[in-house]
């Protein structure tokens, strides 16, 4: 609607200007007015030209004032062309980028499809593995249950075996060679030797012990042709313990159960470090012993003191005799002289137990008694 009003306004204004120009030219022609020295006829033509120019100027001005697009078309065409050319180049560049992006997108889509395919394959694989894992867990549970049942059966069988052996020993008590956990033999092996050398010494130790127990009435196992039944794992563990130590190791061969004459021996090893327990002339213990008027009273107290020495020596690491549980001995003459000295003094006497030699864990402990009066006899 606005455009129509503008067009009609321009037409009306142009018509008025043409009419005014024609009327002015006619008047000036009649009056024979000249402009710039022109002839009257030329002056009329000049006024007509001026009217046309005014029509064009006014028309353009009105259109330029009324419309931004007209102003742009009249005065900004070059800039518009440059802008259009710039935008065209931008469009081409964007089209190239879009084309490149589309190619990248196609590659990404292809990669995504491959990843999705791998994902599907992995998902199927995980499902299969999960199913297998569940089956393995079920199998594991059943194996654990079976293992527990077998362990219970083994315990029952071990208890039965011990009971049977105990029964045999009880019935045939006179024919028992070694009691349960009794020491059969003992040896010392230096640690950190080559493994094969340690094994060789252990085998030699077992062979020497075999000769001893065979002479005592034991027999070889018919299946292995060996007199000692020892677990292979225990043999290997004992070898490793000796190898790992840098000290002398005492290896004790003990019976695991009561050993009856005419049967092989179920045995095991027990190891400990061979160490110096008492030095030569070392005082082990001392006590004040009072003279007793009761016959044998002094001797009884001295024997009690020796039992204390025995207990102390075992606590310090000396291996006792498997039959008597004693760790050593004392000279009967020394014991007799000590009793005689205390009785002759008739007073409280300090009695010291002294180690005769350097004594190691393997023993035996040889001791002597030394006396020293501690008080005067009351008169």
KEMAR-63510 format. One record per residue (C-alpha): x, z, y. Coordinates in steps of 0.02 Angstrom, whole numbers, padded with zeros to 5 digits, always signed. Each point is the difference from the previous one (the first is absolute). Example, Ala and Ser with C-alpha at 12.3 -4.5 7.8 and 13.67 -1.06 7.14 Angstrom:
% KEMAR-63510
+00615+00390-00225/+00069-00033+00172/
END
This chain:
% KEMAR-63510
+00000+00000+00000/+00143+00044+00116/+00082-00168-00034/-00158-00097+00046/-00018+00095+00165/+00183-00037+00040/-00020-00186-00036/-00157-00015+00106/+00084+00095+00141/+00149-00118-00002/-00115-00153+00001/-00099+00066+00148/+00155+00046+00100/+00081-00168-00038/-00159-00089+00057/-00006+00099+00163/+00183-00038+00036/-00028-00185-00034/-00153+00000+00111/+00092+00091+00142/+00150-00116-00015/-00109-00154+00003/-00098+00065+00150/+00159+00045+00096/+00074-00171-00040/-00159-00086+00058/-00004+00096+00165/+00182-00029+00034/-00024-00186-00042/-00141-00016+00122/+00098+00088+00135/+00150-00103-00047/+00109+00156-00012/+00177-00027-00061/+00117+00122-00088/+00188-00015-00002/-00018-00165+00094/-00098-00082-00140/-00136-00125+00025/-00179+00065-00005/-00032-00081-00167/+00161+00072-00074/-00044+00170+00074/-00169-00002-00092/+00091-00044-00162/+00125+00142+00032/-00142+00126+00025/-00080-00060-00164/+00167+00026-00090/+00018+00172+00075/-00177+00041-00061/+00045-00053-00177/+00158+00105+00006/-00100+00149+00063/-00125-00026-00141/+00141+00001-00129/+00086+00152+00079/-00159+00101+00014/-00055-00048-00176/+00168+00049-00076/+00006+00161+00104/-00175+00051-00053/+00038-00036-00182/+00168+00091+00011/-00077+00151+00083/-00145+00004-00121/+00094-00028-00166/+00163+00071-00065/+00011-00141-00127/-00007-00130+00141/+00139+00089+00093/+00102+00005-00159/-00032-00186-00030/+00046-00048+00179/+00148+00112+00036/+00062+00068-00169/-00002-00153-00110/+00189-00010-00021/+00010+00185-00038/-00146-00022-00117/+00089-00143-00088/+00159+00102-00016/-00102+00147-00065/-00091-00114-00122/+00166-00073-00059/+00071+00176-00023/-00154+00054-00094/+00009-00155-00109/+00179+00044-00045/-00053+00179-00035/-00141-00064-00110/+00122-00110-00096/+00119+00147-00020/-00142+00113-00057/-00058-00136-00120/+00176-00009-00071/+00005+00189-00014/-00172+00000-00081/+00059-00133-00122/+00156+00103-00042/-00106+00156-00013/-00121-00090-00116/+00147-00051-00111/+00064+00180+00000/-00176+00059-00037/-00011-00119-00147/+00168+00067-00065/-00058+00180+00025/-00164-00039-00087/+00098-00077-00145/+00113+00154-00006/-00151+00113+00009/-00081-00092-00143/+00161+00020-00102/+00008+00185+00044/-00183+00022-00047/+00036-00088-00164/+00149+00115-00033/-00106+00148+00052/-00132-00049-00126/+00133-00021-00134/+00078+00169+00044/-00171+00081+00002/-00033-00066-00174/+00173+00056-00055/-00029+00174+00073/-00167+00010-00089/+00085-00048-00164/+00144+00123+00030/-00123+00137+00048/-00094-00031-00159/+00162+00005-00100/+00054+00159+00092/-00164+00084-00043/+00024-00049-00181/+00180+00065+00004/-00057+00164+00079/-00128+00020-00138/+00135-00036-00129/+00117+00122+00090/-00131+00137-00006/-00029-00030-00183/+00188+00002-00033/+00018+00163+00097/-00139+00077-00103/+00081-00065-00159/+00170+00068+00059/-00077+00171+00033/-00080-00001-00171/+00164-00050-00081/+00092+00137+00099/-00125+00127-00063/+00024-00066-00176/+00190+00011+00020/-00015+00180+00060/-00111+00041-00147/+00122-00085-00119/+00148+00093+00077/-00095+00163-00016/-00041-00044-00180/+00182-00045-00036/+00060+00164+00076/-00131+00094-00097/+00051-00089-00161/+00183+00033+00030/-00038+00180+00047/-00102+00014-00160/+00141-00072-00103/+00123+00118+00080/-00115+00146-00031/-00029-00048-00182/+00181-00043-00028/+00078+00125+00119/+00155+00019-00102/+00040-00186+00014/-00006-00016+00192/+00167-00069+00062/-00034+00006+00188/-00140+00079+00098/-00095-00088+00139/+00110-00031+00155/+00153+00070-00090/+00170-00071+00046/+00075-00109-00136/+00160-00056+00085/+00084-00010+00170/+00126-00114+00084/+00073-00033+00173/+00009-00174+00077/+00082-00043+00166/-00120-00083+00123/+00018-00171+00083/+00078-00080-00150/-00054-00177-00046/-00174-00001-00078/+00060-00075-00163/+00136+00133-00017/-00127+00139+00030/-00115-00074-00133/+00147-00011-00120/+00041+00185+00026/-00183+00050-00024/-00010-00100-00162/+00162+00080-00061/-00072+00171+00046/-00158-00038-00101/+00103-00059-00148/+00102+00161-00001/-00159+00103+00015/-00076-00104-00143/+00140+00050-00116/-00032+00183+00045/-00189-00003-00029/+00013-00107-00157/+00114+00134-00072/-00134+00128+00046/-00134-00093-00098/-00079-00125+00121/-00033-00178-00059/+00003-00171+00082/-00160-00087+00050/-00041-00137-00127/-00055-00124+00133/+00146+00017+00124/+00132+00072-00119/+00039+00129+00136/-00009+00188-00017/-00051+00026+00183/-00164-00071+00068/+00027-00020+00189/-00103-00107+00119/+00097-00150+00066/-00062+00036+00177/+00073+00175-00008/+00167-00069-00061/+00003-00122+00146/-00053+00134+00126/+00136+00119-00061/+00130-00138+00014/-00056-00037+00179/+00005+00184+00050/+00179+00015-00060/+00049-00163+00087/-00078+00057+00167/+00096+00165+00003/+00180+00022+00058/+00020+00163-00099/+00020+00047-00181/-00169+00000-00085/-00045+00114-00146/-00109-00092-00125/-00098+00113-00117/-00088-00069-00153/-00157+00104-00035/-00130-00009-00137/-00173-00043+00066/-00093+00086-00142/+00040+00110-00149/+00118-00094-00115/-00031+00019-00186/+00132-00035-00131/-00013-00175-00074/-00075-00082+00156/+00070-00095+00151/+00015+00094+00165/-00110-00039+00150/+00120+00041+00143/+00027-00019+00186/+00140+00017+00127/+00018+00129+00136/+00133-00023+00134/+00076+00113+00131/+00153+00000+00110/+00153+00088-00072/+00056+00120+00135/+00119+00147+00015/-00108+00157-00014/+00130+00140-00003/+00183-00007+00049/+00138+00088-00093/+00007+00188+00038/-00162-00012+00099/-00106+00158+00003/-00172-00045-00069/-00087+00167+00017/+00043+00185+00018/-00098+00161-00024/+00030+00186-00003/-00012+00068-00177/-00027+00187-00026/+00077+00092-00146/-00131+00049-00129/+00004+00145-00117/-00116-00094-00117/+00099-00089-00135/+00003-00187+00031/-00078+00019+00174/+00148-00077+00093/+00009-00146-00120/-00186-00030+00022/+00019-00008+00191/+00147-00120-00015/-00100-00115-00114/-00142+00003+00128/+00127-00052+00133/+00058-00143-00111/-00181-00059-00020/-00012-00007+00190/+00158-00106+00001/-00080-00115-00128/-00158-00021+00107/+00103-00030+00158/+00110-00129-00086/-00152-00098-00063/-00074+00003+00175/+00164-00065+00070/-00005-00148-00120/+00096+00044-00159/-00083-00072-00155/-00041+00139-00126/+00022-00013-00187/-00159-00075-00074/-00005+00126-00144/+00049+00163+00084/-00039-00040+00185/+00169+00078+00046/+00121-00086+00118/+00165+00076-00053/+00091+00148-00073/+00109+00152+00035/+00143+00072-00100/-00058+00142-00113/+00162+00091+00039/-00032-00013+00187/-00177+00066-00023/+00062+00145-00110/+00138+00046+00126/-00123-00002+00144/-00119+00119-00093/+00147+00113-00042/+00062+00000+00181/-00171+00050+00071/-00022+00137-00128/+00176+00067+00032/-00023+00001+00189/-00165+00091-00018/-00057-00062+00171/-00092-00145+00082/+00106-00156-00023/-00013-00170+00084/+00000-00136-00133/+00035-00179+00054/-00030-00153-00109/+00139-00128+00033/+00009-00183-00054/+00153-00029-00109/+00012-00188+00029/-00074-00134+00113/-00174-00023-00075/-00102-00160+00015/-00182-00036-00038/+00039-00037-00181/+00071+00175-00024/+00041+00107-00092/+00025+00145+00120/+00142+00116-00051/-00001+00165+00093/+00093+00166+00006/-00046+00172+00067/+00102+00094+00129/-00032+00182+00047/+00027+00102+00157/-00049+00184+00027/-00123+00025+00143/-00021+00191+00006/+00082+00160-00061/-00063+00099-00148/-00105+00150+00051/+00079+00163-00065/
END
